[in-house]
Amino acid sequence: MRSFTANANCERYLVVTRVRGEIPGTRLQVDGIGAYNQGLGSLLRHSHLFTVFAVHVLDGRTYENLDRPFAGVGARLSQSMRLTEDPLNKLDNSQFPEPPSSAAGSANLRERTRALLAARLDQTLPDYLKRE
């Protein structure tokens, strides 16, 4: 961070990094931003987009991590209590790229993933940007 921000002189820096996470109710490990497809056969198969990230606020002078332990708790709690599937995550099986390595070339997946990431950041960032 210091090499990127040497002359910026900002009071705080907001850093968003990808992290590894587990899809709830499964043992499937995901990392960062992407799509996954799992299940048996074509009838029991499902596809989803995911974004797994961490937000850090750093002091602009010392680069110390300014912990916000309860930031985003409300957004995560409301997500976990949804009774229906989030339409931003749901991906029709026909939209899952074959082969998976072709995902980067899919304009539809890029737009859907951008929308999902923007929605998650909109839910998360206000708590991090509050002044204490």
Residue pairs with C-beta under 8 A, 6 or more apart in sequence:
1 13
1 15
1 58
1 63
2 63
5 13
5 60
8 60
9 60
10 60
11 60
12 57
12 58
12 59
12 60
12 66
13 57
13 58
13 60
13 63
14 55
14 56
14 57
14 58
14 125
14 128
14 129
15 55
15 56
15 57
15 58
16 53
16 54
16 55
16 56
16 121
17 53
17 54
17 56
18 31
18 32
18 33
18 52
18 53
18 54
19 31
19 32
19 52
19 53
19 54
20 29
20 30
20 31
20 52
21 29
21 30
21 31
21 50
21 52
22 28
22 29
22 30
23 30
23 36
23 48
23 50
24 80
26 38
28 36
28 38
30 36
30 50
30 52
31 52
32 51
32 52
32 53
33 50
33 51
33 52
33 53
33 113
33 117
34 49
34 50
34 103
34 113
35 47
35 48
35 49
35 50
35 91
35 96
35 97
35 103
35 109
35 113
36 47
36 48
36 50
37 45
37 46
37 47
37 91
37 93
37 96
37 100
38 45
38 46
39 45
39 46
42 93
45 93
46 93
47 90
47 91
47 92
47 93
47 95
47 96
48 89
48 90
48 91
49 88
49 89
49 91
49 109
49 112
49 113
49 116
50 89
50 116
51 113
51 116
51 117
51 120
53 120
55 71
55 72
55 124
55 125
55 128
56 65
57 65
57 66
57 68
57 128
58 64
58 65
58 66
59 66
68 127
68 128
70 127
71 124
71 127
71 128
72 123
72 124
72 127
72 128
73 127
74 127
75 123
75 124
75 127
79 86
79 123
88 112
88 115
88 116
88 119
89 116
91 112
95 106
95 108
95 109
97 103
97 105
97 106
97 109
103 109
104 110
